[in-house]
């Protein structure tokens, strides 16, 4: 009986010791090194990821790989990240798969410009590959209005159900969300 108890305790300890994380907060202080901050086992199991610090286009493509080929499908919080160059380019996440979905995406507050519209942040116009987002948080430090072009229906279409806009957004044109048949709510933080 003592041996069974010891074996059970040893199995429990090993299982706890080698358990992989599903929720991660990663502080990346060197752009381009995000992939080295998350061990391979955690890359396979992470469902919720918050990144802080500094990232570049290589890091964004790495995050896109986690979304497309691994289990990152619940929450991606990039709100406290500084993107080197302060700009999001077309297909920042390097989408190469059809109909990839993430439940919650919070865009960086520090980005000073988006390449024409937010749709290009996740959508590859050349290949038609895109990222579906259930809840999109857009709370930038440098924008005070939302234009209809920010939320291109080709990108999100019926997939986007909820939009959360930051407290600095004060202007929303009447037609900004008129073509979103699946939209259930637009929430304004701090209002």
C-alpha positions as CSV (number, residue, x, y, z in Angstrom):
1,X,0.0,0.0,0.0
2,X,2.9,2.3,0.8
3,X,4.4,1.8,-2.6
4,X,1.0,2.6,-4.3
5,X,0.8,5.8,-2.4
6,X,4.4,6.8,-3.2
7,X,3.8,6.0,-6.9
8,X,0.6,8.1,-6.9
9,X,2.3,11.0,-5.2
10,X,5.2,10.7,-7.7
11,X,2.8,10.7,-10.7
12,X,1.0,13.7,-9.3
13,X,4.2,15.6,-8.7
14,X,5.5,14.9,-12.3
15,X,2.2,15.9,-13.8
16,X,2.2,19.2,-11.9
17,X,5.8,19.8,-12.7
18,X,5.5,19.4,-16.4
19,X,2.0,20.9,-16.9
20,X,1.8,23.4,-19.7
21,X,0.3,26.8,-19.3
22,X,-3.0,27.8,-21.0
23,X,-2.8,31.4,-19.8
24,X,0.5,33.4,-20.3
25,X,1.7,36.9,-19.7
26,X,4.9,37.5,-21.5
27,X,7.1,40.7,-21.3
28,X,9.2,41.0,-24.4
29,X,11.8,43.8,-24.0
30,X,13.7,42.9,-27.2
31,X,11.7,43.1,-30.4
32,X,12.0,39.9,-32.4
33,X,12.6,37.6,-29.4
34,X,9.0,36.8,-28.4
35,X,9.2,33.2,-29.7
36,X,12.2,32.6,-27.4
37,X,10.2,33.8,-24.4
38,X,7.6,31.0,-24.7
39,X,8.8,27.5,-24.4
40,X,7.7,24.9,-26.9
41,X,5.3,23.1,-24.6
42,X,3.5,26.4,-23.7
43,X,3.3,27.3,-27.4
44,X,1.3,24.1,-27.9
45,X,-1.2,24.7,-25.1
46,X,-1.6,28.5,-24.6
47,X,-5.2,29.7,-25.1
48,X,-4.9,33.2,-23.6
49,X,-1.9,35.3,-24.2
50,X,-1.0,38.8,-23.0
51,X,2.1,40.4,-24.4
52,X,3.8,43.5,-23.0
53,X,6.9,45.3,-23.9
54,X,8.2,45.7,-27.4
55,X,7.5,43.6,-30.5
56,X,8.1,43.8,-34.2
57,X,6.7,42.2,-37.4
58,X,8.5,38.9,-36.7
59,X,6.8,38.7,-33.3
60,X,3.4,39.4,-34.8
61,X,3.9,36.6,-37.4
62,X,4.9,34.3,-34.5
63,X,1.6,35.2,-32.8
64,X,-0.2,34.4,-36.0
65,X,1.4,31.0,-36.1
66,X,0.2,30.3,-32.5
67,X,-3.3,31.3,-33.6
68,X,-3.3,29.3,-36.9
69,X,-1.5,26.1,-35.8
70,X,-1.6,25.9,-32.1
71,X,-4.3,26.5,-29.5
72,X,-4.3,30.3,-29.1
73,X,-8.0,30.8,-29.8
74,X,-9.5,32.5,-26.8
75,X,-7.8,35.8,-25.9
76,X,-5.0,37.8,-27.3
77,X,-4.2,41.0,-25.4
78,X,-1.7,43.3,-27.1
79,X,-3.0,46.5,-25.4
80,X,0.3,47.2,-23.5
81,X,2.7,46.3,-26.3
82,X,4.7,48.8,-28.3
83,X,5.1,47.9,-31.9
84,X,8.5,48.9,-33.3
85,X,7.8,51.5,-36.0
86,X,4.4,52.3,-34.4
87,X,2.6,50.9,-37.4
88,X,0.6,47.8,-38.3
89,X,1.2,46.6,-41.8
90,X,-1.1,44.5,-44.0
91,X,-1.5,41.0,-42.8
92,X,0.6,41.6,-39.7
93,X,-0.2,38.1,-38.3
94,X,0.8,36.4,-41.6
95,X,-2.6,34.7,-42.0
96,X,-2.3,31.7,-44.3
97,X,-5.3,29.7,-43.2
98,X,-8.9,30.2,-43.9
99,X,-11.5,30.9,-41.2
100,X,-9.2,31.0,-38.2
101,X,-11.0,32.3,-35.2
102,X,-10.0,34.0,-32.0
103,X,-12.6,35.0,-29.4
104,X,-11.1,38.2,-28.1
105,X,-8.5,40.5,-29.7
106,X,-7.3,43.6,-28.0
107,X,-5.2,45.8,-30.3
108,X,-2.2,47.8,-29.2
109,X,-3.0,51.2,-27.6
110,X,0.4,52.6,-28.7
111,X,0.1,52.1,-32.5
112,X,0.1,55.5,-34.2
113,X,-1.1,54.4,-37.6
114,X,-2.7,51.4,-39.2
115,X,-2.1,50.6,-42.9
116,X,-5.3,52.1,-44.3
117,X,-7.7,50.2,-42.0
118,X,-7.9,47.6,-39.3
119,X,-8.9,44.9,-41.7
120,X,-5.4,44.9,-43.1
121,X,-4.2,44.2,-39.6
122,X,-5.4,40.7,-39.8
123,X,-6.5,40.1,-43.4
124,X,-4.3,39.1,-46.3
125,X,-5.9,40.8,-49.2
126,X,-3.7,39.0,-51.7
127,X,-4.7,35.5,-50.6
128,X,-8.2,36.1,-49.1
129,X,-7.0,34.5,-45.8
130,X,-8.4,36.2,-42.7
131,X,-8.8,36.0,-38.9
132,X,-12.3,36.0,-37.5
133,X,-12.6,37.9,-34.3
134,X,-15.6,37.5,-32.0
135,X,-14.8,40.5,-29.7
136,X,-12.5,43.3,-30.9
137,X,-11.1,45.9,-28.5
138,X,-9.9,49.1,-30.2
139,X,-8.7,51.6,-27.5
140,X,-5.8,53.5,-29.1
141,X,-4.1,56.4,-27.4
142,X,-3.8,58.4,-30.6
143,X,-7.3,58.2,-32.3
144,X,-10.4,60.1,-31.2
145,X,-12.7,58.9,-33.9
146,X,-13.8,55.7,-35.6
147,X,-14.2,55.7,-39.4
148,X,-16.2,53.1,-41.2
149,X,-13.0,52.0,-43.0
150,X,-11.4,50.9,-39.7
151,X,-13.7,47.9,-39.6
152,X,-13.8,46.6,-43.2
153,X,-16.7,44.1,-43.6
154,X,-14.5,42.0,-45.9
155,X,-12.3,41.3,-42.9
156,X,-14.9,40.7,-40.2
157,X,-18.2,40.3,-42.0
158,X,-20.6,38.4,-39.8
159,X,-17.9,37.1,-37.5
160,X,-17.5,40.2,-35.4
161,X,-20.2,40.3,-32.7
162,X,-18.8,42.8,-30.2
163,X,-16.7,45.9,-30.5
164,X,-15.3,47.7,-27.5
165,X,-14.0,51.2,-28.2
166,X,-11.6,53.0,-25.9
167,X,-12.5,56.0,-23.8
168,X,-10.5,58.4,-26.1
169,X,-12.9,57.6,-29.0
170,X,-15.4,60.5,-29.1
171,X,-16.6,60.5,-32.8
172,X,-18.4,57.6,-34.4
173,X,-20.1,58.2,-37.8
174,X,-23.6,56.9,-38.1
175,X,-22.7,54.5,-40.9
176,X,-19.6,53.1,-39.2
177,X,-21.2,49.7,-38.4
178,X,-24.2,49.7,-40.7
179,X,-23.1,46.7,-42.8
180,X,-22.4,44.4,-39.8
181,X,-25.4,42.1,-39.7
182,X,-23.8,39.9,-37.0
183,X,-22.9,42.8,-34.7
184,X,-24.6,42.5,-31.3
185,X,-23.0,45.3,-29.3
186,X,-20.7,48.4,-29.5
187,X,-19.5,49.3,-26.1
188,X,-17.8,52.6,-25.3
189,X,-15.4,52.4,-22.3
190,X,-15.7,55.2,-19.8
191,X,-19.0,56.5,-21.3
